[in-house]
Amino acid sequence: MKNTKIIGLGYHVPEKVVTNDDLAKIITTSDEWITERSGIKERRYANLPEEKNYVMAAKASQKAMDMAGVEAEDIDLIIYATLSSDYIFPGSGVLLQRELGFRNIAAIDVRAQCSGFVYALSIGDQYIKTGMYKNVLVVGAEIHSSGLDFSDHGRHVTVLFGDGAGAAVLTATEEKGKGILSTHLHSEGEHAEQLAVIDPGFSTDKRFSPEMFEPGGSAYPVMNGQFVFKNAVTRFQEVIHEALEHNKLQPEDIDLLVPHQANLRISQFVQKKMGLPDEKIVNTIQKYGNTTAASIPISLTEAFHEGRVKDGDLICLAAFGSGFTWASALIRW
């Protein structure tokens, strides 16, 4: 059986920087309040309507393909993770296929929210290991800024999120002990409504109503912050240990942990519990906020370009988010 290797990484974030002070001009908040609770200092907002989800994804994907040395015709499958698709349907995967001029290959859209990129990576890994495809493009991309509640009612959620896209090119390799060692995926729908956007869903007799879009309406994200935090710090540790135990490794064997960028306090808590020094964890939330499915590929790409990812390193990706979903991937670079 072949192994799966990441041979290309890329990301794109919008030029527009929105600081905590910028948000304080719109809603009742402050740089101190946001920084203390999340670690976030700024985030990026897309220039709409030009800078679409799939357009950002295309820019990130092209960078990943350039690094990998592959052309559009070399890609056999697109796996696109997002909770903020350009259309209700079709999914953004086919829009990316059109934008970059790929062959008539399959495009799979993944709805696993903050865990979306790791879910997508796992799917791509299975297709390559079974021999069905050689080169797979995995994407995580989000536009949150157009769907946030910019009122005091929604401020505790609104301050957390930003826009961006990241991508990776996966390929088959014969190298033993290199590439994706294992992936581990979980969900717990019991808590689905603790972090969600409920409307406009299809399972209602009044799919669109003015009330949905009023401050505090059901068309905006809701989050039980303390409950999510408690579950996140537990599941992060569980799924990281699961990956390590599966591969008969220890926390000290990790060279770099790339967690989903949900909250700096969550990452710091997990880092402390895992006994990892600062140089072994990646934090980019200060600059970009929570970019959901895009946060891990953005962070991994930045770390790579900073020289923090080296040949032979053990890289752990871990995520937790709405669903609840959580996941990890262990990679030997």
Secondary structure, 3 states (H helix, E strand, C coil): CCEEEEEEEEEECCCEEEEHHHHHCCCCCCHHHHHHHHCCCEEEECCCCCCCHHHHHHHHHHHHHHHHCCCHHHCCEEEEECCCCCCCCCCHHHHHHHHCCCCCCEEEEECCHHHHHHHHHHHHHHHHHCCCCCEEEEEEEECCHHHCCCCHHHHHHHCCECCEEEEEEEEEECCCCCEEEEEEEEECHHHHHHEECCCCCCCCCCCCCHHHHCCCCCCCCEECHHHHHHHHHHHHHHHHHHHHHHCCCCHHHCCEEEECCCCHHHHHHHHHHHCCCHHHECCCHHHHCECHHHHHHHHHHHHHHCCCCCCCCEEEEEEEECCCEEEEEEEEC
